[in-house]
Amino acid sequence: MCIVFLLILEYYREKEKKELKSMSNKKKEEERAWKARKENQKPHGKVKAFAELVEGTEKT
């Protein structure tokens, strides 16, 4: 009886370890995706080159 209990306990410990590992991998993937989206953002649109800015001031 005691051996069966220990085997069941070991099974659930291994299962929990696998779940934690897969959860941490999922978390890493989500963070990587978030960082990629964050780095690709251009909140103010395309940034003009200095020459384009100078041209804009000469016209006005």
C-alpha positions, 0 to 999 in steps of 0.5 A, a space after each residue: 500500500 505504501 509503495 503504491 502511494 509513493 508511486 502515485 506521489 512521484 507521478 504527480 510530482 513529475 506531472 507538475 514539473 512538466 506543467 511548470 516547464 511548459 508554462 515557463 516556455 509559454 511565458 517566454 514566448 509571450 514575452 518575446 512576442 511582446 518585445 517584438 511588437 514593442 520594438 516595431 512600434 512607431 507611435 508618431 509615424 515615420 520620422 522625417 529626415 533632417 533634410 526633409 525638415 529643412 525643406 519644410 521650413 524653407 517653404 514657409 
